[in-house]
Amino acid sequence: MAFNQLQPSTQQHYRDYAKAIKAYPLKNGTTLSAAVVDRLSPGFIRRLIDVIAQGRPGQKPGDPTIPGYPTKANHWLRYLRRVFGWAREHDHVTTNPAAGIKQVKEKGAHRMPTVDVFRNVQAYAKECSARGPRARGAVPAYLWAAMELAYQARLRGIEVLTLADAHVDGDVLRTNRRKGSRDNLVRKGAETEEAIAMLRARRAAIWEKNGGVIPIRAEDRYLFVSEDGERLTEDGWQTAWGRMMRNAVTDRVITPDQRFGLHSLKHRGITDTKGDKQRASGHKSKSMVDRYDHELPIVDPSSDPVPAS
């Protein structure tokens, strides 16, 4: 009942968290889904959250290092705390091992790529998407398109993945911002039009192949769909993005420390915006804009004070 009272977007986030957490591998060869809650200790949860936040080296020699995601770690912790708490209140378990576990400090580092790195990775993703679906290094075509939309419209990752026909019909892209940011209408350039057209063509091909029912409402026709025709989940996105980034490092398109996430392109987009950045980004306060704007201002040098006569 408590789950049904949550916003649909929050429900979907929780489903994604549950799927990823259950699949998390343990040292004994099983996954977290096989663990007994009442046998989990607060120390186990602490270590789990720290590994997600700090990352870890590859499991085998030569494997790439898995980067840390502090924000993801805190999302998982809040989810586990809430689920275990509900289960305890309803006598499904006797303990809540996530209770009292402190959140990790989320890094201020934005990992914003340079323009060259951003465009090189995007070109690499585009080239890889043109390979056969079973070819080595092939990735979904939606990766390069998502990068373009995140950059041009200054969107968070979830805001990109939930774009639908209702947001992109016409000459402008209507944003669907979260966290209290104001929506705006973004004029479409050639790059944005190309990305949207590709996403629609890909979606149409998948829907035709699967023969499913096409949603009538424009709000329900999401641009980003998986191979089954349903909206692409965050878990599905992270899997494809992580694979592409690892391949980019292996193929020496970027170095390991140049890896970045989709959210980093919001930083890049706001930094590159000319004019009123607050209006363009939808942020309600100047302080929030300052967190994303990394442009270095050009200022005049100091002047020696004029001696008093």
Backbone hydrogen bonds, N-H to C=O, Kabsch-Sander energy under -0.5 kcal/mol:
donor,donor_aa,acceptor,acceptor_aa,energy
5,Q,1,M,-0.9
6,L,3,F,-1.5
11,Q,7,Q,-2.6
12,Q,8,P,-2.2
13,H,9,S,-2.1
14,Y,10,T,-2.5
15,R,11,Q,-2.1
16,D,12,Q,-2.3
17,Y,13,H,-2.7
18,A,14,Y,-2.8
19,K,15,R,-2.2
20,A,16,D,-2.3
21,I,17,Y,-3.0
22,K,18,A,-2.4
23,A,19,K,-1.2
24,Y,21,I,-1.3
26,L,30,T,-3.1
29,G,26,L,-1.6
32,L,24,Y,-2.1
33,S,22,K,-1.7
34,A,31,T,-1.9
35,A,32,L,-1.3
37,V,35,A,-0.6
39,R,36,V,-1.8
40,L,37,V,-1.9
45,I,41,S,-1.8
46,R,42,P,-2.6
47,R,43,G,-2.4
48,L,44,F,-2.4
49,I,45,I,-2.6
50,D,46,R,-2.2
51,V,47,R,-2.3
52,I,48,L,-2.1
53,A,49,I,-2.2
54,Q,50,D,-2.9
55,G,51,V,-2.3
56,R,66,I,-2.1
58,G,63,D,-0.6
63,D,60,K,-2.4
66,I,56,R,-3.0
69,Y,52,I,-3.2
73,A,69,Y,-2.3
74,N,70,P,-2.1
75,H,71,T,-2.1
76,W,72,K,-2.5
77,L,73,A,-2.3
78,R,74,N,-2.5
79,Y,75,H,-2.1
80,L,76,W,-2.9
81,R,77,L,-2.6
82,R,78,R,-1.9
83,V,79,Y,-2.8
84,F,80,L,-2.8
85,G,81,R,-1.7
86,W,82,R,-2.3
87,A,83,V,-2.4
88,R,84,F,-2.3
89,E,85,G,-2.1
90,H,86,W,-1.3
91,D,88,R,-1.6
92,H,87,A,-3.0
93,V,87,A,-1.0
99,A,96,N,-1.8
101,I,98,A,-1.5
118,F,114,T,-2.7
119,R,115,V,-2.7
120,N,116,D,-2.5
121,V,117,V,-2.5
122,Q,118,F,-2.3
123,A,119,R,-2.5
124,Y,120,N,-2.1
125,A,121,V,-2.7
126,K,122,Q,-2.4
127,E,123,A,-2.3
128,C,124,Y,-2.6
129,S,125,A,-1.8
130,A,126,K,-0.8
130,A,127,E,-0.7
131,R,128,C,-1.1
135,A,132,G,-2.1
138,A,135,A,-1.8
139,V,128,C,-0.5
143,L,140,P,-1.4
145,A,141,A,-1.1
146,A,142,Y,-2.4
147,M,143,L,-1.8
148,E,144,W,-1.6
149,L,145,A,-2.2
150,A,146,A,-2.6
151,Y,147,M,-1.9
152,Q,148,E,-2.9
153,A,149,L,-2.2
154,R,150,A,-0.6
155,L,150,A,-1.4
160,V,156,R,-1.7
161,L,157,G,-2.4
162,T,158,I,-1.1
163,L,160,V,-1.7
165,D,218,A,-0.7
165,D,221,R,-1.9
166,A,218,A,-1.2
167,H,164,A,-1.8
168,V,164,A,-0.9
168,V,165,D,-0.7
169,D,165,D,-1.6
173,L,186,V,-2.9
174,R,167,H,-3.5
174,R,172,V,-0.6
175,T,173,L,-0.6
175,T,184,N,-2.2
181,S,178,R,-2.0
182,R,282,G,-3.9
186,V,173,L,-3.0
186,V,184,N,-0.5
187,R,185,L,-0.6
188,K,171,D,-1.6
193,E,189,G,-2.3
194,E,190,A,-2.3
195,A,191,E,-2.1
196,I,192,T,-2.4
197,A,193,E,-2.6
198,M,194,E,-2.3
199,L,195,A,-2.3
200,R,196,I,-2.3
201,A,197,A,-2.3
202,R,198,M,-2.8
203,R,199,L,-2.4
204,A,200,R,-2.6
205,A,201,A,-2.1
206,I,202,R,-2.0
207,W,203,R,-2.8
208,E,204,A,-2.5
209,K,205,A,-2.1
210,N,206,I,-2.6
211,G,207,W,-1.9
212,G,207,W,-0.7
220,D,217,R,-1.5
221,R,218,A,-1.0
222,Y,220,D,-1.3
223,L,163,L,-2.6
224,F,163,L,-0.6
225,V,223,L,-0.8
226,S,230,E,-2.6
229,G,226,S,-2.1
232,L,224,F,-2.5
237,W,233,T,-2.4
238,Q,234,E,-2.9
239,T,235,D,-2.0
240,A,236,G,-1.9
241,W,237,W,-3.0
242,G,238,Q,-2.6
243,R,239,T,-1.9
244,M,240,A,-2.2
245,M,241,W,-2.5
246,R,242,G,-2.3
247,N,243,R,-2.2
248,A,244,M,-2.3
249,V,245,M,-1.9
250,T,246,R,-2.5
251,D,247,N,-2.9
252,R,249,V,-1.4
253,V,248,A,-2.8
254,I,248,A,-1.2
258,Q,255,T,-2.1
259,R,256,P,-1.2
264,S,261,G,-0.9
265,L,262,L,-1.5
266,K,263,H,-1.3
267,H,263,H,-1.1
268,R,264,S,-2.0
269,G,265,L,-2.4
270,I,266,K,-2.5
271,T,267,H,-2.5
272,D,268,R,-2.0
273,T,269,G,-0.6
273,T,270,I,-0.8
277,K,275,G,-1.1
280,A,276,D,-1.9
281,S,277,K,-2.3
282,G,278,Q,-1.6
283,H,278,Q,-0.5
289,V,285,S,-1.4
290,D,286,K,-2.2
291,R,287,S,-1.0
292,Y,288,M,-0.8
292,Y,289,V,-1.2
293,D,289,V,-2.2
294,H,292,Y,-0.8
299,V,297,P,-0.6
